[in-house]
Amino acid sequence: MPREMTIKDIEDTVEAFAEAARRAKEAGFDAIQL
């Protein structure tokens, strides 16, 4: 069942996107599509 995201959920999601972008850059990608 869907639920409202907490502040911690939002912070974790932002951090996960930042980590994914860092790993993509390290792997040689120069662009990503969301």
Distance bins in CASP14 RR format, pairs under 12 A and 6 or more apart:
PFRMAT RR
TARGET T0000
AUTHOR 0000-0000-0000
RMODE 2
METHOD distances of the structure
MODEL  1
3 9 0 0 0 0 1 0 0 0 0 0 0
4 10 0 0 0 0 0 1 0 0 0 0 0
5 11 0 0 0 0 1 0 0 0 0 0 0
5 12 0 0 0 0 1 0 0 0 0 0 0
5 13 1 0 0 1 0 0 0 0 0 0 0
5 14 0 0 0 0 0 1 0 0 0 0 0
6 12 0 0 0 0 1 0 0 0 0 0 0
6 13 0 0 0 0 0 1 0 0 0 0 0
7 13 0 0 0 0 0 1 0 0 0 0 0
7 14 0 0 0 0 0 1 0 0 0 0 0
8 14 0 0 0 0 0 1 0 0 0 0 0
8 15 0 0 0 0 0 1 0 0 0 0 0
9 15 0 0 0 0 0 1 0 0 0 0 0
9 16 0 0 0 0 0 1 0 0 0 0 0
10 16 0 0 0 0 0 1 0 0 0 0 0
10 17 0 0 0 0 0 1 0 0 0 0 0
11 17 0 0 0 0 0 1 0 0 0 0 0
11 18 0 0 0 0 0 1 0 0 0 0 0
12 18 0 0 0 0 0 1 0 0 0 0 0
12 19 0 0 0 0 0 1 0 0 0 0 0
13 19 0 0 0 0 0 1 0 0 0 0 0
13 20 0 0 0 0 0 1 0 0 0 0 0
14 20 0 0 0 0 0 1 0 0 0 0 0
14 21 0 0 0 0 0 1 0 0 0 0 0
15 21 0 0 0 0 0 1 0 0 0 0 0
15 22 0 0 0 0 0 1 0 0 0 0 0
16 22 0 0 0 0 0 1 0 0 0 0 0
16 23 0 0 0 0 0 1 0 0 0 0 0
17 23 0 0 0 0 0 1 0 0 0 0 0
17 24 0 0 0 0 0 1 0 0 0 0 0
17 32 0 0 0 0 1 0 0 0 0 0 0
17 34 0 0 0 0 1 0 0 0 0 0 0
18 24 0 0 0 0 0 1 0 0 0 0 0
18 25 0 0 0 0 0 1 0 0 0 0 0
19 25 0 0 0 0 0 1 0 0 0 0 0
19 26 0 0 0 0 0 1 0 0 0 0 0
20 26 0 0 0 0 0 1 0 0 0 0 0
20 27 0 0 0 0 0 1 0 0 0 0 0
20 29 0 0 0 0 0 1 0 0 0 0 0
20 32 0 0 0 0 1 0 0 0 0 0 0
20 34 0 0 0 0 0 1 0 0 0 0 0
21 27 0 0 0 0 0 1 0 0 0 0 0
21 28 0 0 0 0 0 1 0 0 0 0 0
21 29 0 0 0 0 1 0 0 0 0 0 0
21 30 0 0 0 0 0 1 0 0 0 0 0
21 31 0 0 0 0 0 1 0 0 0 0 0
21 32 1 0 0 1 0 0 0 0 0 0 0
21 34 0 0 0 0 0 1 0 0 0 0 0
22 28 0 0 0 0 0 1 0 0 0 0 0
22 29 0 0 0 0 0 1 0 0 0 0 0
22 32 0 0 0 0 0 1 0 0 0 0 0
23 29 0 0 0 0 1 0 0 0 0 0 0
23 32 0 0 0 0 0 1 0 0 0 0 0
24 30 0 0 0 0 1 0 0 0 0 0 0
24 31 0 0 0 0 1 0 0 0 0 0 0
24 32 1 0 1 0 0 0 0 0 0 0 0
24 33 0 0 0 0 0 1 0 0 0 0 0
24 34 0 0 0 0 0 1 0 0 0 0 0
25 31 0 0 0 0 0 1 0 0 0 0 0
25 32 0 0 0 0 1 0 0 0 0 0 0
END
